Amino acid sequence: MPRLSYRRALTRALADEMARDESVLVLGEDIRVAAANVTTGLVKKFGPERVRDTPLSEQAFTSFATGAALAGARPVVEFQIPSLLFLVFEQIVNHAHKFPLMTGGQCAVPVTYLVPGSGSRTGWAGQHSDHPYALFAHAGVTTVVPATPADAYGLLVSAIRCDDPVVVFAPAGALDLREDVPDPAPVPLGRGVVRRAGDDVTVVAVGHLVHDALAVADELADQASVEVFDPRTLHPFDWDGLIGSVSRTGRLVVVDDGNRSCGIAGEIIATVVERVRLAAPPRRVTRPDGAVLPFAPALDRAVQPGRDQLTAAIQLTLKDG
């Protein structure tokens, strides 16, 4: 595979899975013209029966996907705007997610909800900029946030092959990243990875913020040895992998592009402190409580978590204890 952007890795994963399995179909708003630039070329290769534009009704096409999955298909539903997931929380959580549980495993609902452009899309304002992955993790839906092109490919492939609903958040801050992906392969759901080894503090970074965490770790290299842990899957979470890291470093900072209250960062910290005695209080870097991202780009950037806030949190954690 050539050098790929994160966005093209998603396209490649969709094309590979559609070629491998005729039951895979892609549907959503304006996907034939690839409005989100992820489904580029799919209709030409696989035809309009398997790459289906839908009416502008998220509730309708999300429910359609559930019915198609119950009938034997493996739909991939693309959402161009992450905030639209609020409209279909009922269809995903109460219907698709719970059907297998409420039938005692007699049915499968293999639907993948692909959300490119979620988070850090500057200037898209309050109704287009939510990053609600914590809601789906809370509800028990398999929830993944790839940080790299290789993981974008591998996690999307695993999501499509999973027999349960999976929500794949593809952050805008990562979509144009590029890397060599010489041996594309599925990435197991529920398994995190240490992106950088360290001894003094563990930084858990979600999605595109992994790259900010790596940059900060480089900048602080003469002050501290920072380990960067990428969970990749938020539910099920790789607690054993994270606990192993924090048990060695004794300190924890979480950076998360979600709201502070009831966010995934708070859950990560709570679970870790139940199992590990830390050398210093843990810290989290998130959007503010109740954050509604403003339209003005400068104000937008001020609200979102970034490198300066993460650097300060790491330095405070190192001073404590």
VEXPA-124663 format. One line per field, with one value per residue (C-alpha): residue number from 1; residue in one letter; x, z negated, y negated. Coordinates in pm, 1 decimal, decimal comma. Each point is the difference from the previous one (the first is absolute). Layout:
residues N
resi <- c(NUM / ...) .
resn <- c(A / ...) .
x <- c(X / ...) .
z <- c(Z / ...) .
y <- c(Y / ...) .
This chain:
residues 321
resi <- c(1 / 2 / 3 / 4 / 5 / 6 / 7 / 8 / 9 / 10 / 11 / 12 / 13 / 14 / 15 / 16 / 17 / 18 / 19 / 20 / 21 / 22 / 23 / 24 / 25 / 26 / 27 / 28 / 29 / 30 / 31 / 32 / 33 / 34 / 35 / 36 / 37 / 38 / 39 / 40 / 41 / 42 / 43 / 44 / 45 / 46 / 47 / 48 / 49 / 50 / 51 / 52 / 53 / 54 / 55 / 56 / 57 / 58 / 59 / 60 / 61 / 62 / 63 / 64 / 65 / 66 / 67 / 68 / 69 / 70 / 71 / 72 / 73 / 74 / 75 / 76 / 77 / 78 / 79 / 80 / 81 / 82 / 83 / 84 / 85 / 86 / 87 / 88 / 89 / 90 / 91 / 92 / 93 / 94 / 95 / 96 / 97 / 98 / 99 / 100 / 101 / 102 / 103 / 104 / 105 / 106 / 107 / 108 / 109 / 110 / 111 / 112 / 113 / 114 / 115 / 116 / 117 / 118 / 119 / 120 / 121 / 122 / 123 / 124 / 125 / 126 / 127 / 128 / 129 / 130 / 131 / 132 / 133 / 134 / 135 / 136 / 137 / 138 / 139 / 140 / 141 / 142 / 143 / 144 / 145 / 146 / 147 / 148 / 149 / 150 / 151 / 152 / 153 / 154 / 155 / 156 / 157 / 158 / 159 / 160 / 161 / 162 / 163 / 164 / 165 / 166 / 167 / 168 / 169 / 170 / 171 / 172 / 173 / 174 / 175 / 176 / 177 / 178 / 179 / 180 / 181 / 182 / 183 / 184 / 185 / 186 / 187 / 188 / 189 / 190 / 191 / 192 / 193 / 194 / 195 / 196 / 197 / 198 / 199 / 200 / 201 / 202 / 203 / 204 / 205 / 206 / 207 / 208 / 209 / 210 / 211 / 212 / 213 / 214 / 215 / 216 / 217 / 218 / 219 / 220 / 221 / 222 / 223 / 224 / 225 / 226 / 227 / 228 / 229 / 230 / 231 / 232 / 233 / 234 / 235 / 236 / 237 / 238 / 239 / 240 / 241 / 242 / 243 / 244 / 245 / 246 / 247 / 248 / 249 / 250 / 251 / 252 / 253 / 254 / 255 / 256 / 257 / 258 / 259 / 260 / 261 / 262 / 263 / 264 / 265 / 266 / 267 / 268 / 269 / 270 / 271 / 272 / 273 / 274 / 275 / 276 / 277 / 278 / 279 / 280 / 281 / 282 / 283 / 284 / 285 / 286 / 287 / 288 / 289 / 290 / 291 / 292 / 293 / 294 / 295 / 296 / 297 / 298 / 299 / 300 / 301 / 302 / 303 / 304 / 305 / 306 / 307 / 308 / 309 / 310 / 311 / 312 / 313 / 314 / 315 / 316 / 317 / 318 / 319 / 320 / 321) .
resn <- c(M / P / R / L / S / Y / R / R / A / L / T / R / A / L / A / D / E / M / A / R / D / E / S / V / L / V / L / G / E / D / I / R / V / A / A / A / N / V / T / T / G / L / V / K / K / F / G / P / E / R / V / R / D / T / P / L / S / E / Q / A / F / T / S / F / A / T / G / A / A / L / A / G / A / R / P / V / V / E / F / Q / I / P / S / L / L / F / L / V / F / E / Q / I / V / N / H / A / H / K / F / P / L / M / T / G / G / Q / C / A / V / P / V / T / Y / L / V / P / G / S / G / S / R / T / G / W / A / G / Q / H / S / D / H / P / Y / A / L / F / A / H / A / G / V / T / T / V / V / P / A / T / P / A / D / A / Y / G / L / L / V / S / A / I / R / C / D / D / P / V / V / V / F / A / P / A / G / A / L / D / L / R / E / D / V / P / D / P / A / P / V / P / L / G / R / G / V / V / R / R / A / G / D / D / V / T / V / V / A / V / G / H / L / V / H / D / A / L / A / V / A / D / E / L / A / D / Q / A / S / V / E / V / F / D / P / R / T / L / H / P / F / D / W / D / G / L / I / G / S / V / S / R / T / G / R / L / V / V / V / D / D / G / N / R / S / C / G / I / A / G / E / I / I / A / T / V / V / E / R / V / R / L / A / A / P / P / R / R / V / T / R / P / D / G / A / V / L / P / F / A / P / A / L / D / R / A / V / Q / P / G / R / D / Q / L / T / A / A / I / Q / L / T / L / K / D / G) .
x <- c(0,0 / 141,2 / 38,1 / -354,4 / -186,3 / -233,4 / -290,9 / 117,0 / 63,1 / -371,0 / -83,8 / 231,1 / -151,8 / -350,8 / 106,1 / 188,6 / -288,8 / -255,7 / 215,5 / 46,2 / -362,5 / -296,8 / -224,4 / 185,5 / -179,4 / 55,5 / -277,9 / -54,3 / -47,2 / 188,7 / 240,4 / -5,1 / 163,9 / 212,9 / -96,4 / 220,8 / 273,2 / 6,5 / -222,2 / 185,3 / -22,7 / -216,0 / -314,3 / 199,8 / 155,4 / -293,5 / -309,2 / -294,8 / -165,3 / 285,3 / 90,6 / -332,9 / -83,4 / -282,4 / -257,6 / 106,7 / -138,2 / 251,3 / -272,0 / -121,4 / 329,0 / 131,7 / -312,5 / 27,8 / 352,3 / -126,0 / -261,6 / 254,9 / 235,4 / -278,9 / -63,7 / 363,1 / 181,9 / 298,2 / -81,0 / 245,3 / -186,0 / 191,8 / -81,7 / 151,5 / -48,9 / 57,5 / -274,9 / -254,4 / 60,7 / -222,6 / -291,1 / 54,5 / 103,1 / -331,5 / 55,6 / 356,2 / -24,2 / -357,8 / -40,9 / 318,7 / 202,8 / -271,2 / -164,3 / 261,0 / -16,1 / -379,7 / -27,4 / 251,9 / 250,6 / -240,5 / 80,5 / 303,5 / 1,6 / 333,7 / -26,6 / 296,9 / -64,1 / 285,8 / 37,1 / 278,4 / 67,4 / -96,0 / 176,2 / 248,1 / -168,1 / 70,7 / -277,9 / -289,4 / -164,8 / -213,0 / -240,3 / 268,3 / 295,6 / -98,1 / 213,7 / -247,3 / 194,4 / -40,8 / -378,0 / 39,8 / 265,7 / -236,1 / -278,9 / 225,1 / 28,7 / 340,4 / 167,8 / 330,4 / 207,7 / 297,5 / 295,2 / 209,1 / -61,1 / 98,6 / -248,3 / -265,9 / 29,1 / 34,5 / -268,6 / -253,9 / 59,1 / -49,1 / -312,1 / -155,4 / 76,3 / -141,9 / -345,1 / -102,2 / -51,2 / 323,0 / 36,9 / 322,5 / 95,9 / 254,0 / 116,9 / 42,6 / 334,4 / 133,1 / -163,7 / 291,8 / 278,6 / 212,4 / 215,2 / 128,5 / -233,1 / 201,0 / -199,8 / -361,9 / -175,8 / -296,7 / 69,8 / -167,2 / -279,6 / 64,4 / 378,5 / 197,3 / 359,6 / 293,9 / 103,9 / 304,3 / 162,3 / 82,6 / 68,4 / -126,7 / -361,7 / -262,5 / -196,5 / -319,8 / -94,8 / -316,4 / -7,3 / 183,1 / 129,4 / 243,4 / 213,8 / -10,6 / 101,5 / 294,3 / 111,6 / -20,5 / 192,4 / 276,5 / 3,3 / 23,6 / 256,8 / 272,2 / -233,2 / -186,1 / -50,5 / -360,7 / -185,0 / -285,4 / -281,8 / -254,3 / -310,3 / -127,2 / -323,2 / -190,6 / -245,1 / 107,3 / 300,1 / 341,9 / 18,8 / 273,5 / 223,3 / -53,5 / 33,5 / 330,6 / 126,2 / -116,8 / 127,3 / 348,7 / -12,8 / -213,0 / -147,9 / -290,3 / -119,1 / -292,0 / -58,5 / -341,2 / -192,8 / -326,7 / -175,2 / 138,9 / -310,9 / -93,4 / 271,0 / 221,3 / 296,2 / -174,9 / -89,7 / 358,6 / 130,9 / -263,1 / 71,9 / 376,7 / -8,5 / -217,8 / 279,8 / 328,5 / 152,9 / 128,3 / 299,0 / -188,0 / -358,7 / -109,4 / -93,6 / -220,2 / 8,8 / -337,7 / -247,8 / -161,0 / -318,8 / -299,1 / 218,4 / -176,6 / 265,1 / -23,8 / 2,2 / 297,8 / 312,9 / 212,3 / -263,6 / -54,4 / 367,6 / -0,4 / -273,6 / 154,0 / 272,7 / 351,3 / 371,6 / 40,0 / -264,2 / 145,0 / 353,7 / -120,7 / -191,4 / 302,6 / 228,8 / -242,7 / -34,1 / 377,2 / 31,0 / -264,8 / 53,2) .
z <- c(0,0 / 84,6 / -241,6 / -108,5 / -167,7 / -281,4 / 226,8 / 283,2 / -248,9 / -84,7 / 370,7 / 52,7 / -293,3 / 139,3 / 348,4 / -126,1 / -215,4 / 276,8 / 235,8 / -257,9 / -112,9 / 226,7 / -301,2 / -85,4 / 119,1 / -67,2 / -47,6 / -110,6 / 125,6 / 318,1 / -18,0 / 375,5 / 55,1 / -310,4 / -174,5 / -294,7 / 241,4 / -155,1 / 237,9 / 311,2 / 291,6 / -173,2 / 209,8 / 320,4 / -121,1 / -179,5 / 147,9 / -141,8 / -155,1 / -249,5 / -31,9 / -76,6 / -38,5 / -246,6 / -79,6 / -246,8 / -299,1 / -242,3 / -186,8 / 323,0 / 142,0 / -339,5 / -56,1 / 356,8 / -80,2 / -303,3 / 212,0 / 271,1 / -258,2 / -141,4 / 356,7 / 52,5 / 125,2 / -159,9 / 39,9 / -54,5 / -81,1 / 57,0 / -204,4 / 132,1 / -326,2 / -344,4 / -166,7 / 216,7 / -214,5 / -263,3 / 241,5 / 26,6 / -353,3 / -28,5 / 321,6 / -88,4 / -374,5 / -55,4 / 328,4 / 169,8 / -317,2 / -206,0 / 252,5 / -44,5 / -378,9 / -16,0 / 230,0 / -193,2 / 281,7 / 264,7 / 234,1 / 95,3 / 97,2 / 175,1 / 71,0 / 9,7 / -57,2 / 156,3 / -115,4 / 190,6 / -106,4 / -363,3 / -233,5 / 71,1 / 315,8 / -48,6 / 80,2 / 15,4 / -305,5 / -275,1 / 188,8 / 211,0 / -233,6 / -275,9 / -68,0 / -178,0 / -18,7 / -379,3 / 42,1 / 206,3 / -228,1 / -292,4 / 178,3 / 63,2 / 376,2 / 143,5 / 57,3 / 176,4 / 72,4 / 228,5 / -18,9 / 299,6 / 361,8 / -75,6 / -286,3 / 205,9 / 249,4 / -251,7 / -245,4 / 273,2 / 148,8 / -342,1 / -58,4 / 328,5 / -80,0 / -353,0 / -50,4 / -233,9 / 62,5 / -4,3 / 5,3 / 167,2 / -70,0 / 249,9 / -138,1 / 238,2 / -163,4 / 133,7 / 344,2 / 193,3 / -186,0 / 223,7 / -65,7 / 173,4 / -44,6 / 156,0 / -146,0 / -63,6 / -240,8 / -237,5 / -341,1 / -286,2 / -172,8 / -369,0 / 14,2 / -68,1 / 89,0 / -154,7 / 261,5 / -195,1 / -296,4 / -313,2 / -370,5 / -178,6 / 104,8 / 217,8 / 234,0 / 136,2 / 321,6 / 202,6 / 380,1 / 169,1 / -338,2 / 5,4 / 236,4 / -231,1 / -288,1 / 198,1 / 89,6 / -363,4 / -109,4 / 241,5 / -128,1 / -363,0 / 65,9 / -193,8 / -300,7 / -16,3 / 166,2 / 124,1 / 102,6 / 249,3 / -7,8 / 284,0 / -103,3 / 361,2 / -125,6 / -272,7 / -54,8 / -63,8 / -155,0 / -34,3 / -374,9 / -45,0 / 246,9 / -168,1 / -353,9 / 99,0 / 122,6 / -299,7 / -244,1 / 135,0 / 25,8 / -305,7 / 157,3 / 237,7 / 228,6 / 242,2 / 300,8 / 160,8 / 257,0 / -188,2 / -268,0 / -352,0 / -192,6 / 51,0 / 264,9 / 86,2 / -171,8 / -336,1 / 47,9 / 86,2 / -309,6 / -229,9 / 117,9 / -28,4 / -355,1 / -105,7 / 102,2 / -32,1 / -280,5 / 180,4 / -103,9 / 81,0 / 66,6 / 357,6 / 234,4 / 305,9 / 294,2 / 172,7 / 143,0 / -273,5 / -173,6 / 226,7 / 284,1 / 311,3 / 259,4 / 135,7 / 371,0 / -15,2 / 71,0 / -266,3 / -268,7 / 130,6 / -44,9 / -347,5 / -115,5 / 134,9 / -192,8 / 134,6 / -58,0 / -239,1 / -239,1 / 20,4 / -67,6 / -307,9 / -129,5 / 39,5 / -176,3 / -290,8 / -35,6 / -6,8 / -273,8 / -219,8 / -222,4) .
y <- c(0,0 / -347,0 / -288,3 / -81,0 / -277,6 / 95,5 / -93,2 / 226,6 / 281,2 / -11,5 / 9,8 / 294,7 / 189,4 / -49,7 / 110,9 / 305,2 / 117,9 / -58,2 / 204,7 / 275,5 / 24,6 / -73,5 / -55,9 / -323,8 / -311,5 / -370,2 / -252,8 / -356,5 / -353,7 / -97,5 / 290,7 / 68,1 / -337,7 / 58,8 / -322,9 / 95,8 / 118,9 / 347,0 / 199,8 / -122,4 / 242,5 / 258,6 / -46,7 / 36,3 / 322,8 / 161,9 / -163,4 / -196,2 / 305,9 / 34,0 / -368,7 / -159,2 / -367,8 / -44,4 / -269,3 / -269,3 / 185,6 / 147,9 / 189,2 / 157,6 / 122,7 / 111,3 / 209,0 / 129,9 / 119,1 / 191,7 / 175,9 / 75,3 / 150,7 / 217,3 / 118,4 / 105,5 / -310,3 / -175,0 / -370,0 / -282,6 / -322,8 / -323,8 / -309,9 / -321,4 / -188,7 / 157,3 / -201,9 / 182,9 / 307,0 / -159,8 / 43,7 / 375,8 / 93,4 / 184,8 / 196,2 / 99,4 / 64,1 / 115,9 / 187,2 / 119,4 / 44,5 / 169,4 / 232,3 / 276,2 / -34,3 / 5,9 / 303,9 / 205,1 / -18,0 / 128,7 / -288,5 / -207,0 / -367,3 / -58,0 / -373,6 / -237,7 / -370,3 / -196,2 / -360,7 / -179,3 / -355,7 / 40,3 / -242,2 / -282,0 / -120,1 / -368,9 / -243,4 / 247,6 / -150,5 / 148,9 / 226,2 / 167,4 / 47,7 / 241,0 / 302,5 / 230,2 / 323,8 / 11,3 / 41,6 / 314,3 / 145,3 / -69,0 / 189,9 / 299,8 / -42,6 / 92,7 / -336,8 / -58,2 / -312,1 / 75,6 / -238,0 / 108,2 / 101,5 / 360,4 / 14,6 / -176,6 / 284,7 / 281,0 / -107,3 / -74,4 / 345,5 / 161,0 / -209,1 / 113,1 / 363,7 / -25,9 / 149,6 / -283,0 / -371,8 / -203,9 / -378,6 / -116,6 / -360,8 / -135,2 / -336,8 / -290,2 / -72,7 / 331,3 / 28,3 / -147,8 / 178,4 / 221,9 / 304,1 / 311,0 / 294,8 / 284,1 / 287,9 / -102,9 / 230,2 / 2,6 / -152,5 / 187,7 / -187,1 / -62,9 / -8,0 / -318,5 / -74,1 / -184,9 / -256,6 / -112,4 / 173,1 / -200,3 / 32,2 / -311,7 / -59,7 / 169,7 / -223,3 / 153,2 / -178,9 / 57,4 / -17,5 / -288,0 / -116,3 / 292,8 / -207,2 / -302,1 / 226,3 / 137,5 / -353,3 / -109,7 / 310,0 / -99,5 / -357,6 / 116,6 / 271,6 / -187,7 / -36,0 / 329,4 / 336,1 / -7,8 / 316,2 / -49,4 / 254,0 / 8,7 / 197,7 / 18,8 / 160,3 / -183,5 / 285,2 / 266,7 / -175,8 / 162,7 / -43,4 / 259,6 / -182,4 / -335,3 / 135,1 / 158,5 / -336,6 / -204,3 / 261,1 / -66,1 / -378,8 / -78,8 / -312,5 / -59,7 / -279,2 / 42,8 / -226,5 / 33,4 / -206,5 / 39,3 / -201,0 / 27,9 / 106,0 / 365,3 / 28,8 / 294,4 / -168,3 / 10,7 / 366,9 / 88,1 / -176,5 / 152,4 / 354,1 / -42,2 / -138,5 / 294,0 / 235,4 / -189,8 / -207,9 / -307,5 / -210,3 / -322,8 / -108,2 / 77,1 / -283,9 / -37,4 / -237,2 / -30,5 / -243,0 / -212,5 / 109,3 / -42,9 / -121,9 / -125,3 / -73,3 / -354,7 / -82,6 / -238,1 / 209,1 / -168,5 / 59,7 / 352,9 / 83,5 / -154,2 / 238,8 / 319,5 / 183,1 / -49,8 / 31,4 / -292,5 / 134,0 / 350,0 / -123,8 / -187,3 / 304,0 / 227,3 / -247,6 / -39,3 / 375,9 / 41,0 / -263,7 / 161,5 / 297,8) .
